[in-house]
Amino acid sequence: MPSLEMLIERVKRIEERNTRVEQSKAWETSVIRRTCIAVLTYAVVVIFFSVAQLPKPFVNALVPAGAFLISTLTLGLVRTWWIKKHQ
């Protein structure tokens, strides 16, 4: 049978892991993360469109960056629906 000290240490490790998981989940759904990815997507696409000499790279690069933002907003709704369906 584990000692009290071993059980306390085990609970402490579980709580630390739960904190890390909660922080990771908060980051995954944060507005800052979504904004950073959208800005980086926009910048990469502008560079690509410019190198490829496509017309209006600054305007046309809004499409993939905007699509990313829209997809992250709607996926939350789809996730909620899926969880309810599979409970």
Residue frames relative to the residue before (quaternion, step in Angstrom):
aa qw qx qy qz dx dy dz
M 1.0000 0.0000 0.0000 0.0000 0.00 0.00 0.00
P 0.4753 -0.6895 0.4643 0.2882 3.59 -0.84 0.96
S 0.4914 -0.6515 0.4918 0.3037 3.51 -1.14 0.67
L 0.6753 -0.4905 0.3687 0.4091 3.51 -1.30 0.33
E 0.6393 0.5321 -0.3231 0.4514 3.60 1.00 -0.82
M 0.6463 0.5149 -0.3167 0.4657 3.58 1.01 -0.84
L 0.6607 0.5012 -0.3064 0.4673 3.58 0.97 -0.83
I 0.6324 0.5194 -0.3312 0.4696 3.59 1.00 -0.79
E 0.6565 0.5036 -0.3080 0.4696 3.60 0.95 -0.85
R 0.6420 0.5251 -0.3204 0.4576 3.58 0.99 -0.82
V 0.6537 0.4972 -0.3060 0.4815 3.58 0.93 -0.89
K 0.6316 0.5351 -0.3287 0.4546 3.58 0.99 -0.82
R 0.6650 0.4917 -0.3049 0.4723 3.61 0.92 -0.85
I 0.6377 0.5187 -0.3248 0.4677 3.59 1.02 -0.79
E 0.6618 0.4963 -0.3081 0.4698 3.59 0.93 -0.84
E 0.6359 0.5149 -0.3281 0.4720 3.62 1.01 -0.74
R 0.6474 0.5082 -0.3124 0.4744 3.57 1.00 -0.82
N 0.6421 0.5223 -0.3215 0.4599 3.58 0.96 -0.84
T 0.6278 0.5290 -0.3305 0.4656 3.58 1.02 -0.76
R 0.6583 0.5011 -0.3088 0.4693 3.59 0.95 -0.89
V 0.6489 0.5121 -0.3144 0.4668 3.59 0.98 -0.84
E 0.6556 0.5066 -0.3102 0.4662 3.60 0.94 -0.84
Q 0.6524 0.4993 -0.3144 0.4756 3.60 0.98 -0.79
S 0.6443 0.5177 -0.3221 0.4616 3.57 0.98 -0.80
K 0.6506 0.5057 -0.3064 0.4766 3.58 0.97 -0.84
A 0.6355 0.5216 -0.3286 0.4648 3.59 0.98 -0.81
W 0.6436 0.5092 -0.3213 0.4724 3.60 0.99 -0.78
E 0.6550 0.5400 -0.3168 0.4231 3.58 0.89 -0.93
T 0.7677 0.3412 -0.1868 0.5092 3.58 1.04 -0.69
S 0.4643 0.7186 -0.4288 0.2901 3.60 1.25 0.05
V 0.5682 -0.5906 0.4655 0.3340 3.52 -1.23 0.63
I 0.6031 0.5652 -0.3559 0.4362 3.59 1.04 -0.72
R 0.6655 0.4972 -0.3071 0.4642 3.61 0.87 -0.92
R 0.6660 0.5029 -0.3061 0.4580 3.57 0.87 -0.93
T 0.6552 0.5117 -0.3073 0.4631 3.57 0.97 -0.87
C 0.6457 0.5200 -0.3237 0.4561 3.59 0.91 -0.86
I 0.6709 0.4880 -0.3039 0.4684 3.58 0.89 -0.90
A 0.6490 0.5123 -0.3224 0.4608 3.61 0.95 -0.82
V 0.6619 0.4957 -0.3084 0.4703 3.61 0.93 -0.86
L 0.6637 0.4885 -0.3075 0.4758 3.59 0.92 -0.84
T 0.6201 0.5319 -0.3361 0.4686 3.59 1.02 -0.77
Y 0.6494 0.5185 -0.3061 0.4645 3.55 0.92 -0.95
A 0.6797 0.4990 -0.2982 0.4473 3.61 0.83 -0.96
V 0.6654 0.4952 -0.3096 0.4651 3.59 0.90 -0.88
V 0.6734 0.4868 -0.3023 0.4670 3.59 0.92 -0.84
V 0.6082 0.5309 -0.3571 0.4698 3.62 1.02 -0.69
I 0.6592 0.4998 -0.3113 0.4676 3.58 0.89 -0.90
F 0.6620 0.5041 -0.3063 0.4624 3.57 0.90 -0.91
F 0.6761 0.4869 -0.2982 0.4657 3.59 0.84 -0.94
S 0.6419 0.5189 -0.3258 0.4611 3.59 1.04 -0.74
V 0.6637 0.4915 -0.3018 0.4762 3.58 0.91 -0.91
A 0.6977 0.4516 -0.2620 0.4905 3.58 1.01 -0.79
Q 0.3606 -0.7713 0.4481 0.2726 3.57 1.37 -0.03
L 0.2778 0.7484 -0.5399 0.2668 3.53 0.95 0.95
P 0.5709 -0.6242 0.4019 0.3507 3.61 -1.07 0.60
K 0.8741 0.0721 -0.0724 0.4748 3.53 -1.24 0.70
P 0.0117 0.8504 -0.5260 -0.0013 3.64 0.67 0.97
F 0.6550 0.5261 -0.3267 0.4330 3.62 1.01 -0.73
V 0.6775 0.4567 -0.2877 0.4996 3.58 1.07 -0.68
N 0.7067 0.4817 -0.2721 0.4411 3.58 0.82 -0.99
A 0.6056 0.5598 -0.3580 0.4378 3.60 1.16 -0.46
L 0.5269 0.6322 -0.4086 0.3945 3.58 1.24 -0.24
V 0.5849 0.6161 -0.3699 0.3762 3.58 1.11 -0.66
P 0.7337 0.3920 -0.2842 0.4768 3.68 0.61 -0.91
A 0.6294 0.5238 -0.3468 0.4574 3.61 1.02 -0.70
G 0.6605 0.4941 -0.2950 0.4822 3.58 0.99 -0.82
A 0.6300 0.5320 -0.3333 0.4572 3.57 1.02 -0.77
F 0.6207 0.5321 -0.3415 0.4636 3.56 1.02 -0.74
L 0.6774 0.4938 -0.3011 0.4546 3.58 0.82 -0.96
I 0.6505 0.5076 -0.3183 0.4668 3.58 0.94 -0.85
S 0.6598 0.5116 -0.3210 0.4470 3.59 0.93 -0.86
T 0.6655 0.4916 -0.3265 0.4569 3.61 0.94 -0.73
L 0.6394 0.5181 -0.3320 0.4609 3.58 1.09 -0.59
T 0.7219 0.4383 -0.2547 0.4711 3.58 0.92 -0.86
L 0.5941 0.5852 -0.3807 0.3996 3.60 1.07 -0.55
G 0.5774 0.5738 -0.3794 0.4397 3.60 1.11 -0.51
L 0.6588 0.4968 -0.2982 0.4798 3.55 1.01 -0.82
V 0.6512 0.5056 -0.3094 0.4739 3.56 0.98 -0.87
R 0.6324 0.5325 -0.3275 0.4575 3.59 0.99 -0.81
T 0.6495 0.5126 -0.3142 0.4654 3.58 0.91 -0.89
W 0.6503 0.5102 -0.3088 0.4706 3.58 0.93 -0.90
W 0.6692 0.5134 -0.3001 0.4455 3.59 0.89 -0.97
I 0.6498 0.5158 -0.3177 0.4591 3.60 0.94 -0.87
K 0.6538 0.5069 -0.3170 0.4637 3.59 0.93 -0.86
K 0.6668 0.5160 -0.2945 0.4498 3.57 1.00 -0.86
H 0.7783 0.3633 -0.1756 0.4810 3.59 0.98 -0.78
Q 0.4627 0.6587 -0.4685 0.3640 3.60 1.15 0.40
